[in-house]
Structures are given as C-alpha cells and as structure tokens.
C-alpha cells in the first residue's frame, strides 16, 4: 500500500459484495437462458450460442479480474472492479443486440411456451407445411379429375393423352393439261395420303389414353377399353373415347396446384358456367412462372420419327390457367378440373402460318 493512504475496508467490502451479487445475477441469467430457452425452444439454437459466446467468457474474465485484484491490494481491486463493470456492461449490450438480431424474444413475438412445450425448427415447419399441402391436394383429387389428369401424371401419360397421329386420304386438284389445239383438258384429282390437321395446322390424332386409367394402363387394358374415357358416357350408357386438346399439360408440383386453386376458388362466378380464367401472375405474383408447368404436343412439322410419335415441349410463355367448378349440392363447389392453357402463338411453327 502507498504511504499515507488508508483503505476504507467497509467500502471495499460493500463494493466487492455488490460486484459479486452482480456476477451471480449475470451467471444465473445465463444459466436460465441456457436451460429454459435453449432447452425448450431451440435445442442447440442461436439463443444458447449467445450465452456461450457472449456472456460466459465475460463471467470467466470477471472472476479472473477479481482474483488478481484481491491479491494485489485495494488500488488494484478498485481498478479491477471498474474493468469488470465495463466487461459486464459490454456483455449485456452484446446479449441485447443478439436478441434484436434474432427476432428479440419469444414473448415479444407473442409466443408464451408452457412447461414441456417447444417450438419446431425450420425443417419441422417446412415438413408440416408440405403435409398440409399434400392433404389439400388429396381432397381436391376426390372432387374431380384436375389432379388425376393435370398434376399426378407422368410425362409419358401426358404424351399418351395426345394419341396417335391420323393419316387421311384426300383428293388434290390437278392443273389442266392442254391438248394439241391449245385447249385445257381437266384432269382428275390426285389421291394423296397426308397427316390430318385441324384449322390451325395442328395434328389430329386418335387412340388417346386417359391418365385416369393409371400409369400401367397399357399393361392392364387393351383396345377398345384402353382408349375409353374413365368418366364420360354416351346416351346409351356406354363409355366414350377419351378426348384431348392440341396440348397435354400439367402442373409440376402440389404446392403450385394448391395455390392456383385457392386463388380460383375465391373468384367462382355467381352463375354458370362456373369457370375461372387467370394468369400465373394473378395466383403467384409478378415474375416468370414457366417452371411450374410441363406439357407436350405432337410436332406439326414432323409428327412421326422412326415409327414413333414425335413430340414438342410446350412453351408456357403467355400461358393462362383455367379452373372449372361444379356445385357440390351443399352450397359449395367441387373442383372439376384445372389446367395450364398454353398460348397458341407461342407454340406454332413457321409452316403453320401466323394466327
């Protein structure tokens, strides 16, 4: 000790006791965070890491400072207490900033866990979300054929819906032949076999297979059952052949299908036909959503290649979505079908002309 300086032992004792009480409080707080928050909320999550990285080193440093100061005397003790006080303040600030960075506390977010309760992590929440999506899609599958023909369908089933290109024999007018006197002589038309086409030049086809028969339809069924529609019946009660438009399309995943249907359901007209037409952007917001769809059509320029049907991938630029509903008899509606409807101008070859 310095000459002429008399230490106030009572004051030092009070200061040491206050500092020790502060240390105990900080340590208790860190322990509570570790057991309550870390254990019940996030397991080995971020709050536990805050305690480990921010608070625990300060406590260890404080204990070391106190021990060294006590060994060196009252002046060193006072200096040690100041250092420790600053360290604790820094630790509390670090914890506060970390809580802000990690969304404050659970109670601040309106969550009050009871003993034994816990919060799921991101993986668990994502799994729960997908389970809810799948359950909703299963419900929609029971309402109509939207899921069976335009979602839970393989690429091969989409292609099989398009059927087999039809050939037709037509009379093609021939130019006249002029006789030796210069008069035209009408020629009989020439019989030509060519691919049958619709008014826009797309290939006509038959032998279309309904995806509702299942992916193993070819193994289980033969003509004519193979080409029957699973739902439609004629006036005599007999099944009709399956039909399909120029394109065979589907959604790529359950999530896209569910959100599109939810958008459409909120906009069902008050009177028939209960049909909703909308764009992908209406359902999912701005941006390109081409990746949410898949589909095919028979190549108009080269329908057959090496004895097999030749397909093109649908370009979904400018596509729309069509949802069709039917009353369920209980004041609500069932989803009869929903499908992507490609823009024809984006899927027409130069040989077909322009629309």
Protein Blocks (a to p, Z undefined) as FASTA:
>chain_A
ZZhiacdfklmmmmmmmmmmmmmmmmmmmmmmmmmmmmmmnopamklmmmmmmmmmmmmm
mmmmmmmmmmnojklmmmmmmmmmmmmmmmmmmmmmmmmmnopafklnopacdehiacdd
fklmmmmmmmmmmmmmmmmmmmmmmlmmmmmacfklmmmmnopaddddddddddddddfk
opacdddddddddddddfkopacdehiacfknojklmmmpccfklmpcfkbccfkopacd
ddddfbdcddfbfklmmmmmmmmmmmccfbdcddddddfklmnogadfklmpccddddfk
lmbgghiacdddddfehiacddddddehlopacdfbdcddddfklmccfklopZZ
